[in-house]
Amino acid sequence: MRRHNRIRARVSGTAEKPRLSVFRSNRFVYAQLIDDATGKTLAAADSRKVSGANPTERAKVVGKTIAELAKKAGIERAVFDRGGFKYQGVIAAVADGAREAGLAI
């Protein structure tokens, strides 16, 4: 909790550059684009219905999906919020997938 609060103190999103928040549970990965100025979620994606060989591949698909939803909403840039998780494995795969799909992080 302290690590998450420390990160959230530095990272915030706006309507033009929302916060790409990533949460990793034991089974799934969730990603949201959040406008902190209004407190609204602009787009969301998760790995519950994504098929893939391993969790990293599923996370990359989630990153690509959130980037496509962002493009539909007219968003080109985002601030990455790793949510207190280490930037490795599944968390890094979400960011890589979003970058590959054209979202500037």
C-alpha positions as CSV (number, residue, x, y, z in Angstrom):
1,M,0.0,0.0,0.0
2,R,2.8,2.4,0.8
3,R,4.5,1.7,-2.5
4,H,1.2,2.3,-4.4
5,N,0.5,5.5,-2.6
6,R,4.0,6.8,-3.3
7,I,3.6,6.2,-7.0
8,R,0.1,7.7,-7.1
9,A,1.4,10.9,-5.4
10,R,3.6,11.5,-8.5
11,V,1.4,10.1,-11.3
12,S,-1.9,11.7,-12.4
13,G,-3.8,11.8,-15.6
14,T,-5.7,14.4,-17.5
15,A,-8.3,14.2,-20.3
16,E,-5.5,14.7,-22.9
17,K,-3.0,12.4,-21.2
18,P,-4.8,9.9,-19.0
19,R,-3.3,7.5,-16.5
20,L,-2.9,4.0,-17.7
21,S,-3.4,2.0,-14.5
22,V,-2.5,-1.7,-14.5
23,F,-3.6,-4.2,-11.8
24,R,-2.3,-7.7,-11.7
25,S,-4.2,-10.4,-9.8
26,N,-3.0,-14.0,-9.5
27,R,-5.1,-15.0,-12.6
28,F,-5.8,-11.9,-14.7
29,V,-4.5,-8.5,-15.7
30,Y,-6.7,-5.4,-15.8
31,A,-5.9,-2.0,-17.4
32,Q,-7.8,1.3,-17.3
33,L,-7.3,4.7,-18.8
34,I,-8.3,7.2,-16.1
35,D,-8.9,10.9,-16.2
36,D,-8.0,12.0,-12.6
37,A,-9.2,15.5,-13.1
38,T,-12.8,14.3,-13.3
39,G,-12.4,10.9,-11.7
40,K,-13.7,9.0,-14.7
41,T,-12.5,5.8,-16.5
42,L,-12.2,6.5,-20.2
43,A,-11.5,2.9,-21.3
44,A,-10.9,-0.4,-19.8
45,A,-9.6,-3.9,-20.8
46,D,-8.8,-7.1,-19.1
47,S,-7.5,-10.6,-19.8
48,R,-10.5,-12.6,-18.6
49,K,-11.7,-13.4,-22.1
50,V,-8.3,-13.3,-23.8
51,S,-6.7,-16.5,-25.0
52,G,-2.9,-17.0,-25.1
53,A,-0.3,-19.5,-24.2
54,N,1.0,-17.8,-21.1
55,P,0.2,-14.8,-18.9
56,T,2.7,-12.5,-20.6
57,E,1.2,-13.0,-24.0
58,R,-2.3,-12.4,-22.6
59,A,-1.0,-9.2,-21.0
60,K,0.4,-8.0,-24.3
61,V,-3.0,-8.5,-25.9
62,V,-4.5,-6.4,-23.1
63,G,-2.0,-3.6,-23.8
64,K,-2.9,-3.7,-27.5
65,T,-6.6,-3.7,-26.7
66,I,-6.4,-0.7,-24.4
67,A,-4.3,1.2,-27.0
68,E,-7.0,0.6,-29.6
69,L,-9.7,1.8,-27.3
70,A,-7.6,4.9,-26.6
71,K,-7.3,5.6,-30.3
72,K,-11.1,5.3,-30.7
73,A,-11.5,7.9,-27.9
74,G,-8.9,10.2,-29.5
75,I,-6.2,9.6,-27.0
76,E,-2.6,9.3,-28.3
77,R,-0.5,9.7,-25.0
78,A,-0.8,8.2,-21.5
79,V,1.0,8.2,-18.2
80,F,1.9,4.6,-17.1
81,D,0.9,3.7,-13.5
82,R,2.3,0.3,-12.5
83,G,0.2,0.3,-9.3
84,G,3.1,-0.6,-7.0
85,F,4.0,-3.7,-9.0
86,K,7.5,-4.2,-10.3
87,Y,8.0,-3.2,-13.9
88,Q,8.7,-6.7,-15.2
89,G,6.8,-9.7,-16.6
90,V,3.1,-9.1,-17.0
91,I,3.2,-5.4,-16.1
92,A,6.0,-4.6,-18.7
93,A,4.1,-6.7,-21.3
94,V,1.0,-4.5,-21.0
95,A,3.2,-1.4,-21.5
96,D,5.0,-3.0,-24.5
97,G,1.7,-4.1,-26.1
98,A,0.3,-0.6,-25.7
99,R,3.4,1.0,-27.3
100,E,3.3,-1.5,-30.2
101,A,-0.3,-0.5,-30.9
102,G,0.7,3.2,-31.1
103,L,0.0,4.6,-27.6
104,A,2.8,6.9,-26.4
105,I,3.7,6.1,-22.8
